[in-house]
Amino acid sequence: MKLTRPKWRKYDFPKPSEMETPSSGRLRAAKQAVQRDRDAVPLFPEMRKYQDVDERLIEQHERRNRFRQHMRNCRAVSWRNARRRLSALPWNKREALVRWYNTLGCPLDPGYLQSMIYDAEIKRTNFLARLIERNHLRILGGNAPCFTKAK
């Protein structure tokens, strides 16, 4: 059984992109920042951080892309660790945990998965018993929590 990919991913960072034409608000803010920098050190132009607006916008874009790539790398490492720990579980616990995880209403995040794996490792939670109990309550027409079915 596979982990299902969410339709929306709240915590994901977009891939680094090419620089687009900045909006008028961003351009205006960059001009004001460069002007403030010029006014701060009028006699020493070599001490300015940015010489012109384009240089500032390019540096901001590169910094934003570095941050996005760093966050994507951290998230990928976290998913790899979660999948490695998941594959170390016995098959019956792994199948029950994956089925439970795929039907949860919480964000599909490696942190949630790793906390569930930890619960299964220390035998705090029996996900197979939870699945059986939930299905039994549905059959009896009880007040079972509403879960979306994984496809």
C-alpha positions as CSV (number, residue, x, y, z in Angstrom):
1,M,0.0,0.0,0.0
2,K,1.3,3.4,-0.9
3,L,1.1,6.8,0.9
4,T,-1.3,8.9,-1.1
5,R,-0.3,12.3,-2.3
6,P,-2.6,15.1,-1.1
7,K,-4.6,17.2,-3.6
8,W,-3.5,20.3,-1.8
9,R,-0.2,20.7,0.0
10,K,-0.2,23.6,2.4
11,Y,3.4,23.3,3.6
12,D,5.2,22.7,0.3
13,F,7.4,25.3,-1.2
14,P,7.3,25.9,-4.9
15,K,10.3,25.1,-7.1
16,P,12.8,27.8,-7.7
17,S,11.8,29.8,-10.7
18,E,13.1,32.3,-13.2
19,M,12.9,35.9,-12.3
20,E,9.6,37.5,-13.5
21,T,8.8,41.2,-14.0
22,P,8.4,42.6,-10.5
23,S,5.1,44.1,-9.5
24,S,4.8,47.9,-9.2
25,G,4.6,47.7,-5.4
26,R,7.8,45.6,-5.2
27,L,9.6,47.8,-7.7
28,R,8.5,50.9,-5.7
29,A,9.7,49.3,-2.4
30,A,13.0,48.4,-4.0
31,K,13.5,52.0,-5.2
32,Q,12.8,53.4,-1.8
33,A,15.2,51.0,-0.1
34,V,18.0,51.8,-2.5
35,Q,17.3,55.5,-2.0
36,R,17.4,55.1,1.8
37,D,20.8,53.3,1.4
38,R,22.1,56.2,-0.8
39,D,20.9,58.7,1.7
40,A,22.6,56.9,4.6
41,V,26.0,57.0,3.0
42,P,26.0,59.8,0.4
43,L,29.8,60.4,0.4
44,F,30.9,56.7,0.2
45,P,29.1,55.0,-2.7
46,E,31.3,51.8,-2.3
47,M,29.7,51.2,1.1
48,R,26.2,50.8,-0.3
49,K,24.8,47.4,-0.3
50,Y,23.0,47.8,-3.7
51,Q,24.1,50.2,-6.4
52,D,20.8,50.2,-8.2
53,V,17.3,48.7,-8.1
54,D,17.9,45.9,-10.5
55,E,20.8,44.6,-8.4
56,R,18.6,44.5,-5.3
57,L,15.7,42.7,-7.1
58,I,18.1,40.1,-8.5
59,E,19.7,39.5,-5.1
60,Q,16.2,39.2,-3.5
61,H,15.1,36.7,-6.1
62,E,18.3,34.6,-5.7
63,R,17.9,34.6,-1.9
64,R,14.2,33.6,-2.2
65,N,15.2,30.7,-4.5
66,R,17.9,29.5,-2.2
67,F,15.5,29.6,0.7
68,R,12.8,27.6,-1.2
69,Q,15.4,25.1,-2.3
70,H,16.7,24.7,1.2
71,M,13.1,24.1,2.5
72,R,12.4,21.6,-0.2
73,N,15.6,19.7,0.6
74,C,14.7,19.6,4.3
75,R,11.2,18.4,3.6
76,A,12.6,15.7,1.2
77,V,15.0,14.5,3.9
78,S,12.2,14.3,6.4
79,W,10.0,12.3,4.0
80,R,13.0,9.9,3.3
81,N,13.5,9.4,7.0
82,A,9.8,8.7,7.5
83,R,9.6,6.2,4.7
84,R,12.8,4.5,6.0
85,R,11.3,4.1,9.5
86,L,8.0,3.0,8.0
87,S,9.7,0.2,6.0
88,A,11.4,-1.0,9.2
89,L,8.0,-1.8,10.8
90,P,6.5,-5.3,10.5
91,W,4.3,-5.6,7.5
92,N,1.0,-5.9,9.4
93,K,1.7,-2.7,11.4
94,R,2.9,-0.9,8.3
95,E,-0.2,-1.8,6.3
96,A,-2.5,-0.7,9.1
97,L,-0.6,2.5,9.7
98,V,-0.5,3.5,6.0
99,R,-4.3,2.8,5.7
100,W,-5.0,4.8,8.8
101,Y,-2.7,7.7,7.7
102,N,-4.3,7.8,4.2
103,T,-7.8,8.2,5.7
104,L,-6.9,11.0,8.2
105,G,-8.1,14.5,7.9
106,C,-4.9,16.1,9.1
107,P,-2.3,17.5,6.6
108,L,-0.2,14.9,4.9
109,D,3.0,15.9,6.5
110,P,6.2,13.9,7.3
111,G,6.0,15.1,10.9
112,Y,2.5,13.6,11.4
113,L,3.7,10.3,9.8
114,Q,6.8,10.1,12.0
115,S,4.8,10.7,15.1
116,M,2.4,7.9,14.1
117,I,5.4,5.6,13.4
118,Y,6.8,6.4,16.8
119,D,3.5,5.5,18.4
120,A,3.5,2.2,16.5
121,E,7.1,1.5,17.5
122,I,6.6,1.9,21.2
123,K,3.2,0.2,21.0
124,R,1.3,3.2,22.2
125,T,-1.3,2.9,19.4
126,N,-2.6,-0.2,17.6
127,F,-3.7,1.1,14.3
128,L,-5.1,-2.2,13.2
129,A,-7.4,-2.2,16.2
130,R,-8.4,1.4,15.4
131,L,-9.3,0.5,11.8
132,I,-11.4,-2.5,13.0
133,E,-13.2,-0.4,15.6
134,R,-13.9,2.4,13.2
135,N,-15.3,-0.1,10.6
136,H,-17.4,-1.8,13.3
137,L,-18.9,1.5,14.4
138,R,-19.8,2.3,10.8
139,I,-21.5,-1.0,10.3
140,L,-23.5,-0.6,13.5
141,G,-24.4,3.0,12.5
142,G,-22.7,4.5,15.5
143,N,-21.0,7.9,15.8
144,A,-17.9,7.0,13.9
145,P,-15.7,10.0,13.0
146,C,-16.0,11.1,9.4
147,F,-13.0,10.1,7.3
148,T,-12.4,10.5,3.6
149,K,-11.7,7.3,1.8
150,A,-8.2,7.1,0.2
151,K,-8.1,6.3,-3.5
